[in-house]
Amino acid sequence: MNYAKKPFVWLSLLTLLAGSCKNDEQNVAPTDDNEAITTATLTLTNKATPTEVVTATIENLNTTADFTKATLNLKANTTYTGVITLLDKTKTPTLDATEEIREKLNEHLFVYTPTPANLLTVTLTDKDTNPAPGPYPVGLTTEMKTSAAGSGKLKVVLRHQPNVKNGTATPGSSDLDTDFTVVIQ
């Protein structure tokens, strides 16, 4: 068969090829979405007096945040163990985003930044399972040492770093970026 004399055949072949290219473009691998977080709770336990527990919660992070329960009232010159809990209350039932992060430790890093810088010292106490040069810190658990009396803020940022985590805050995007008020007495 001489295809040069059959324009209909050529048009059909071109349509088929164009359609198959278009289908390939639509089958792009999905990307990891950031975690949906509506509620962040920091729970700090005094290491010397484990019955002394301080909790601060920020609600409605996805809309107009509610900071009415977001103050950490801490003792001066004291060491606390910390745990952060994150929820997505837009889901029914409420989704424990902390569990999602725990399942994907190799993709997440919490960054805790006190202002002023000498307000307290934060050490991340958990690690992921990334291969060398990892493992890297995660920050679901912490140790916080307060300074002398004072007040300020503790910025908590959760970095989402699929396939780029290197132990620093630079790569990736933010799942959470909020401030807790800190009062040290």
C-alpha positions, 0 to 999 in steps of 0.5 A, spaced: 500 500 500 502 506 498 501 511 504 503 517 500 497 517 496 492 515 502 492 522 506 487 519 511 492 514 513 497 519 515 492 523 518 490 517 522 497 515 524 498 522 526 492 523 530 494 516 534 501 518 535 499 525 538 493 522 542 499 517 545 503 523 547 498 527 550 496 521 554 503 520 557 503 527 559 497 526 563 500 520 567 505 524 571 507 521 577 504 525 583 507 529 588 507 528 596 502 533 598 504 537 605 500 535 611 494 538 613 494 541 620 489 545 623 491 544 631 498 544 634 499 542 641 506 542 645 506 538 651 512 539 656 514 535 662 519 538 667 524 533 667 526 534 675 518 533 677 515 529 672 508 531 674 509 538 672 506 538 665 505 544 661 501 544 655 499 550 649 495 549 643 494 553 637 487 551 634 484 553 627 491 554 623 488 553 617 483 559 618 484 564 623 488 561 628 486 561 635 492 563 640 488 563 646 491 557 649 498 558 646 502 560 652 507 556 655 508 558 662 515 555 664 520 555 670 526 559 670 533 554 669 529 548 668 529 542 663 523 540 660 522 534 655 517 536 649 512 532 645 508 536 639 502 533 637 499 535 630 491 534 628 487 535 622 480 537 624 477 538 617 477 530 616 472 526 620 474 522 624 480 527 626 486 525 623 492 525 627 497 528 622 503 526 628 502 519 626 503 521 618 509 524 620 512 518 624 510 514 618 514 519 614 520 521 618 525 521 613 521 527 609 520 531 615 524 536 620 521 540 625 525 547 626 524 550 633 526 558 634 526 562 640 526 569 640 530 572 643 535 567 642 537 566 649 530 565 652 531 557 651 535 552 648 531 546 644 534 540 642 531 535 637 531 528 641 529 523 635 532 521 629 529 518 622 532 512 618 535 516 612 542 513 610 549 516 611 550 521 612 544 521 616 540 519 620 537 526 621 533 529 627 526 530 626 523 534 632 517 530 634 520 529 641 525 535 644 529 537 650 528 544 652 532 548 657 529 555 659 534 561 661 532 566 667 526 569 667 523 572 661 518 572 655 518 571 648 516 567 642 517 560 640 517 559 632 515 552 630 516 550 623 515 543 620 519 542 614 516 537 608 522 535 605 521 528 601 527 526 597 531 532 599 532 532 607 539 533 609 538 535 616 537 543 615 531 547 614 533 549 607 530 544 602 522 543 602 516 547 604 513 548 610 507 544 613 506 548 619 509 555 621 506 558 627 509 561 634 507 559 641 508 565 647 513 563 652 513 566 659 519 564 664 518 565 671 
